[in-house]
Amino acid sequence: MKRKADYYEVVEDNILRCTLCPHKCVIPPGKEGICWGKENENGILYSSNYGKTTSLAVDPIEKKPLFHFRPGTKIISVSPNGCNMKCPYCQNYTISARKTQTQFIEPENLVNLALQYETPSIAFTYSEPIIWFEYIMDVARFAKQENIDLIMVTNGLICEEPLMELLRVISAMNVDLKSMNEDYYKKVLSGDLKTTQRTISIASKEIHIEVTNLLILGDNDSDVEELSKWLSSIDKTIPLHISRYFPYLGYDRPPTPISTLKEAYDTAKQYLHYVYIGNAPIAGAENTYCPECSNLLIERSGYSTTIVGIKEGRCNKCSRRVDIVL
């Protein structure tokens, strides 16, 4: 099934420009954009990936990672084929950087699956959900009727107008802020730092947001203080997930040392209330503590989550209202 794309303009003679993301791909008839999700068919831009999913799973919401949104709940996860960035170390390259087999799921059927599995949320994740814009907007109509939250795990590379439209139907986001170096974003990742920063800044005022930074030795390990300081200038309560990198796709960086992760954690905690370490066995680095009195609020071990220090939305020791959507 194809659906007409929502964001594009005519350049000339049936040549179209997609205006969904900053790449603004110019697409001649019969061709597709960089993300594989938009195709020019006789002078009309179509969402050619509409509803075509590579993956369907029931996950803990903490796997997204979202630690401050409905902790301890399950979530239906789905993904399109493709991406609008080209990270050379992508852990999901088999669905983001290679064309692969997909299965079509009607928007209403996806919501019905969430009801069937009793998951209060649906996550658009694994590859890049921005390229599924039209599908997400259509799923949202059915999700709203059933009070099901929609979540995006995203690189944030989207133009402002479609972003604002998405924020009216999305309840939470985890945005991957990969570096604070503009040249690295453009030359290595085929992205745009300022666009991702704008997405974080705007979204933080509209919905629940968390940020992930995959820490890679020699690429972005010197960015932690700048990133944390910038994030705190928006809101100190935005959770930051610092994730350990492991070599993939022949990318020649070594696994992130545990000592580097611990140093990054300590640095980020100087600026932000909530910092977490992922993909590494560091005791206590996935727990949530009250920023006022250091009381343990949520204890995590793997994907096991236990709320231990929250009562009626407040810390049960100092009564500070928690920065968590329960």
Backbone torsions as a table, in degrees:
resi	resn	phi	psi	omega
1	MET	NA	136.5	175.0
2	LYS	-115.5	148.5	176.1
3	ARG	-131.4	140.5	179.4
4	LYS	-59.7	134.4	-179.8
5	ALA	-69.6	150.3	-177.1
6	ASP	-88.1	-24.7	-172.9
7	TYR	-127.1	99.3	173.5
8	TYR	-164.2	167.5	177.8
9	GLU	-143.1	157.2	179.0
10	VAL	-85.5	130.1	175.7
11	VAL	-89.0	-60.8	174.8
12	GLU	-174.0	149.2	172.5
13	ASP	45.2	53.5	178.8
14	ASN	67.7	8.4	172.9
15	ILE	-87.0	131.0	-172.0
16	LEU	-117.8	154.8	173.2
17	ARG	-119.8	119.3	174.8
18	CYS	-73.3	135.1	-178.2
19	THR	-118.7	23.7	179.5
20	LEU	-76.2	-41.7	-178.6
21	CYS	-130.2	168.7	-173.3
22	PRO	-64.8	-12.9	176.1
23	HIS	-63.8	-31.2	179.8
24	LYS	46.1	53.4	-176.2
25	CYS	-56.3	131.4	172.4
26	VAL	-92.3	120.2	-168.0
27	ILE	-122.7	111.0	176.1
28	PRO	-71.8	164.5	178.1
29	PRO	-55.5	136.4	179.1
30	GLY	83.0	-1.2	-177.8
31	LYS	-111.8	169.6	-179.7
32	GLU	-128.2	165.1	179.7
33	GLY	-80.6	177.8	-176.1
34	ILE	-60.1	-27.7	-175.5
35	CYS	-87.3	-9.3	-176.4
36	TRP	73.3	2.0	-174.8
37	GLY	-97.7	-8.2	-177.8
38	LYS	-128.2	128.1	-175.4
39	GLU	-131.4	135.8	177.9
40	ASN	-87.4	113.4	177.8
41	GLU	-118.2	102.0	178.3
42	ASN	56.2	41.7	175.3
43	GLY	85.5	9.4	174.6
44	ILE	-123.2	133.3	179.4
45	LEU	-89.3	126.4	-179.3
46	TYR	-114.0	149.1	169.5
47	SER	-82.8	88.5	-172.1
48	SER	-74.1	-14.4	179.1
49	ASN	-98.5	12.2	-171.4
50	TYR	-55.3	117.5	176.1
51	GLY	70.7	1.6	-178.7
52	LYS	-87.7	108.5	-174.3
53	THR	-107.8	142.5	177.1
54	THR	-90.4	-22.0	-170.0
55	SER	-147.6	146.2	174.7
56	LEU	-147.1	123.2	-176.6
57	ALA	-152.2	159.0	170.3
58	VAL	-105.7	118.1	-175.4
59	ASP	-118.1	159.6	162.1
60	PRO	-68.1	141.8	-179.1
61	ILE	-63.4	-25.1	178.5
62	GLU	-63.7	-19.5	-178.3
63	LYS	-73.7	-13.6	-173.2
64	LYS	-66.1	-38.4	-7.5
65	PRO	-90.5	135.4	168.5
66	LEU	-128.2	113.2	-177.5
67	PHE	-101.4	-17.3	-174.8
68	HIS	-116.1	18.0	179.0
69	PHE	-131.3	113.1	-179.9
70	ARG	49.1	52.8	-176.0
71	PRO	-57.8	139.8	177.8
72	GLY	85.8	-0.3	-179.2
73	THR	-94.5	167.0	175.6
74	LYS	-98.2	161.0	-177.4
75	ILE	-147.3	138.3	173.5
76	ILE	-78.4	130.5	-179.0
77	SER	-116.5	131.7	177.3
78	VAL	-137.7	159.4	-177.7
79	SER	-149.8	149.5	171.4
80	PRO	-87.6	175.8	175.5
81	ASN	-100.1	116.5	178.1
82	GLY	123.9	177.2	-179.2
83	CYS	-164.9	155.6	177.2
84	ASN	-100.2	9.9	168.7
85	MET	-126.8	166.8	-174.9
86	LYS	-131.2	60.1	-179.6
87	CYS	-66.2	125.5	-173.7
88	PRO	-72.4	-8.7	-177.6
89	TYR	-114.9	16.2	-172.0
90	CYS	-54.5	126.3	179.5
91	GLN	-73.8	-17.3	-179.6
92	ASN	-113.1	34.1	-172.8
93	TYR	-60.9	-25.7	-178.0
94	THR	-65.5	-20.1	176.5
95	ILE	-116.0	-16.5	-179.2
96	SER	-97.2	-29.9	-173.9
97	ALA	-119.9	2.3	176.2
98	ARG	-132.7	139.5	174.5
99	LYS	-75.0	130.8	-173.4
100	THR	-139.4	172.7	-178.9
101	GLN	-67.5	140.6	179.0
102	THR	-131.0	166.2	175.9
103	GLN	-131.2	133.3	-177.4
104	PHE	-80.0	133.8	175.0
105	ILE	-127.3	119.6	176.1
106	GLU	-60.2	145.0	178.3
107	PRO	-51.8	-45.3	-179.4
108	GLU	-65.6	-36.0	-179.5
109	ASN	-68.1	-34.1	177.6
110	LEU	-63.5	-42.8	177.7
111	VAL	-65.3	-38.1	178.0
112	ASN	-63.6	-34.8	176.4
113	LEU	-64.2	-40.3	177.1
114	ALA	-61.6	-40.4	177.6
115	LEU	-66.7	-40.8	-178.7
116	GLN	-62.4	-42.0	-178.2
117	TYR	-91.6	4.0	176.7
118	GLU	56.6	43.6	174.6
119	THR	-101.9	128.3	-176.8
120	PRO	-77.6	-1.8	-175.7
121	SER	-143.1	157.5	172.0
122	ILE	-123.1	131.8	178.2
123	ALA	-110.2	130.1	169.5
124	PHE	-96.7	112.8	-161.2
125	THR	-155.8	-167.6	178.5
126	TYR	70.6	-64.1	169.9
127	SER	-106.1	-154.6	-171.9
128	GLU	-98.7	112.1	-177.1
129	PRO	-70.2	-19.2	179.1
130	ILE	-56.1	-35.7	-177.4
131	ILE	-72.3	-4.4	179.2
132	TRP	-107.6	25.4	-170.2
133	PHE	-48.6	-53.2	-174.7
134	GLU	-63.1	-39.3	179.4
135	TYR	-64.6	-44.7	179.6
136	ILE	-60.6	-43.3	-179.9
137	MET	-62.4	-35.8	179.9
138	ASP	-76.0	-38.0	174.9
139	VAL	-60.0	-36.6	-175.6
140	ALA	-59.4	-34.0	-179.3
141	ARG	-62.4	-40.2	-180.0
142	PHE	-79.5	-36.6	-180.0
143	ALA	-62.8	-39.0	-179.2
144	LYS	-61.8	-37.9	-179.2
145	GLN	-64.2	-27.1	-176.8
146	GLU	-106.9	8.4	-179.2
147	ASN	56.7	40.7	177.5
148	ILE	-101.3	128.9	179.7
149	ASP	-78.2	143.1	174.3
150	LEU	-107.3	135.7	-176.3
151	ILE	-123.5	143.4	173.1
152	MET	-122.5	133.3	169.5
153	VAL	-110.2	111.2	-160.2
154	THR	-142.6	158.4	173.2
155	ASN	-85.3	-7.0	175.9
156	GLY	76.9	10.0	-175.8
157	LEU	-88.6	83.6	-175.8
158	ILE	-147.0	146.4	177.9
159	CYS	-71.7	159.9	-169.7
160	GLU	-67.0	-41.1	-177.1
161	GLU	-62.4	-51.2	176.4
162	PRO	-65.3	-30.4	175.7
163	LEU	-59.0	-47.6	-178.5
164	MET	-61.8	-34.7	178.1
165	GLU	-67.9	-42.1	177.9
166	LEU	-62.4	-40.5	-175.9
167	LEU	-65.6	-14.2	176.4
168	ARG	-79.3	-15.1	-176.9
169	VAL	-122.8	-11.4	-179.1
170	ILE	-95.3	139.5	179.4
171	SER	-94.4	-29.0	-176.7
172	ALA	-156.5	154.8	177.3
173	MET	-137.9	146.1	159.1
174	ASN	-114.1	120.4	-178.1
175	VAL	-105.6	131.2	179.5
176	ASP	-87.6	105.5	176.0
177	LEU	-97.5	103.7	-164.3
178	LYS	-85.7	-22.7	-176.6
179	SER	-169.5	166.9	172.6
180	MET	-110.4	15.2	-178.0
181	ASN	-106.4	113.6	-177.0
182	GLU	-61.0	-42.6	-179.8
183	ASP	-63.5	-40.3	178.4
184	TYR	-61.7	-43.2	178.4
185	TYR	-58.6	-45.4	-175.2
186	LYS	-75.9	-48.9	-170.8
187	LYS	-80.9	-35.4	-175.8
188	VAL	-96.1	-37.4	-171.5
189	LEU	-106.7	-10.4	-174.4
190	SER	57.3	40.3	179.4
191	GLY	-124.2	-163.8	-179.4
192	ASP	-145.9	112.4	-175.5
193	LEU	-58.7	-46.9	-174.0
194	LYS	-64.7	-33.4	177.1
195	THR	-65.8	-44.8	178.9
196	THR	-63.9	-40.9	176.8
197	GLN	-62.4	-40.6	178.3
198	ARG	-63.6	-40.4	177.8
199	THR	-59.5	-46.1	179.5
200	ILE	-62.0	-46.6	-177.2
201	SER	-62.4	-47.0	-179.1
202	ILE	-68.0	-47.2	-175.8
203	ALA	-63.2	-34.2	-177.5
204	SER	-63.0	-22.1	179.5
205	LYS	-89.8	-10.7	-173.6
206	GLU	-114.3	-36.4	-174.2
207	ILE	-140.5	177.8	173.3
208	HIS	-74.0	135.5	-178.4
209	ILE	-139.4	142.4	171.3
210	GLU	-131.6	159.0	-174.3
211	VAL	-127.4	139.3	176.1
212	THR	-117.4	139.9	174.3
213	ASN	-129.5	113.2	175.3
214	LEU	-79.4	113.7	-172.7
215	LEU	-87.6	116.2	-175.8
216	ILE	-120.8	120.4	-178.4
217	LEU	-60.6	126.6	179.5
218	GLY	88.7	-13.2	178.3
219	ASP	-104.5	-55.3	-173.2
220	ASN	-139.9	11.0	-176.4
221	ASP	-68.3	-15.9	177.4
222	SER	-89.3	1.3	-174.9
223	ASP	-93.1	-8.0	-166.9
224	VAL	-58.3	-46.2	-178.3
225	GLU	-65.0	-44.6	179.8
226	GLU	-62.8	-42.5	-179.8
227	LEU	-63.7	-46.7	-178.5
228	SER	-64.9	-40.9	179.8
229	LYS	-64.6	-42.8	178.7
230	TRP	-64.0	-44.5	-179.4
231	LEU	-62.9	-38.9	-180.0
232	SER	-67.7	-25.6	177.8
233	SER	-68.8	-20.7	175.7
234	ILE	-87.2	-52.0	-178.9
235	ASP	-170.1	119.3	-179.2
236	LYS	-66.8	-14.5	-177.7
237	THR	-90.9	-0.8	176.9
238	ILE	-68.8	121.2	178.7
239	PRO	-68.5	136.4	176.2
240	LEU	-113.6	125.1	176.8
241	HIS	-105.0	112.5	176.0
242	ILE	-96.3	118.8	-170.9
243	SER	-110.9	140.0	179.6
244	ARG	-76.1	134.2	178.4
245	TYR	-91.5	139.5	170.7
246	PHE	-123.4	143.3	-177.5
247	PRO	-55.9	140.4	-178.7
248	TYR	-154.0	148.1	177.3
249	LEU	58.0	24.3	179.6
250	GLY	77.5	6.1	176.8
251	TYR	-63.5	131.7	-162.6
252	ASP	-90.3	19.6	176.1
253	ARG	-88.2	144.9	178.4
254	PRO	-76.7	164.4	174.3
255	PRO	-56.3	142.8	-180.0
256	THR	-62.1	123.3	179.1
257	PRO	-63.2	145.0	177.8
258	ILE	-58.6	-37.9	179.9
259	SER	-62.4	-36.3	177.8
260	THR	-67.2	-39.9	178.5
261	LEU	-65.1	-42.6	178.9
262	LYS	-63.6	-40.5	178.6
263	GLU	-65.4	-41.3	178.4
264	ALA	-63.2	-40.9	178.4
265	TYR	-59.8	-48.2	-179.4
266	ASP	-63.9	-38.6	179.2
267	THR	-65.6	-48.2	-177.4
268	ALA	-64.5	-34.1	-179.1
269	LYS	-66.5	-17.0	176.0
270	GLN	-69.4	-21.4	-174.3
271	TYR	-116.6	-26.8	-172.9
272	LEU	-121.5	147.3	-179.9
273	HIS	-72.3	-32.5	-172.5
274	TYR	-129.4	113.2	178.6
275	VAL	-129.3	136.4	-178.8
276	TYR	-131.4	150.7	176.0
277	ILE	-112.4	128.2	179.4
278	GLY	-113.3	156.5	178.2
279	ASN	65.9	22.6	-179.0
280	ALA	-150.6	138.2	-178.5
281	PRO	-83.4	77.1	178.0
282	ILE	-112.3	115.6	-173.5
283	ALA	-56.2	128.2	175.1
284	GLY	81.4	-7.4	-173.5
285	ALA	-79.1	-2.2	174.2
286	GLU	-114.8	1.7	178.0
287	ASN	-81.4	156.1	175.1
288	THR	-106.9	127.3	-179.6
289	TYR	-118.4	147.7	176.8
290	CYS	-65.6	126.5	-179.9
291	PRO	-70.4	-14.0	-179.3
292	GLU	-87.8	-46.2	-173.5
293	CYS	-126.0	2.2	178.5
294	SER	67.5	15.2	175.8
295	ASN	-65.0	139.2	176.8
296	LEU	-70.8	117.8	-178.9
297	LEU	-95.2	-47.6	-179.4
298	ILE	-134.9	129.4	178.9
299	GLU	-106.1	133.0	-178.9
300	ARG	-127.7	139.8	173.6
301	SER	-140.2	109.6	-170.2
302	GLY	62.9	-125.5	176.6
303	TYR	-105.8	17.5	173.8
304	SER	-89.6	124.7	-174.4
305	THR	-123.6	128.9	179.2
306	THR	-129.6	120.9	175.7
307	ILE	-81.9	117.0	-172.9
308	VAL	-119.1	-22.7	-172.9
309	GLY	-126.9	27.4	-178.6
310	ILE	-122.6	130.7	176.3
311	LYS	-134.7	119.4	179.4
312	GLU	53.5	42.8	174.9
313	GLY	78.7	10.2	-178.9
314	ARG	-131.5	156.8	173.0
315	CYS	-60.6	130.4	-176.5
316	ASN	-79.7	4.3	177.0
317	LYS	-107.5	-48.9	-176.4
318	CYS	-112.8	-4.9	177.1
319	SER	72.3	12.3	174.3
320	ARG	-66.5	133.9	177.1
321	ARG	-65.0	132.7	-174.8
322	VAL	-80.1	150.9	179.4
323	ASP	-93.0	57.6	-173.7
324	ILE	-140.7	135.9	172.7
325	VAL	-87.1	109.3	-175.6
326	LEU	-93.1	NA	NA
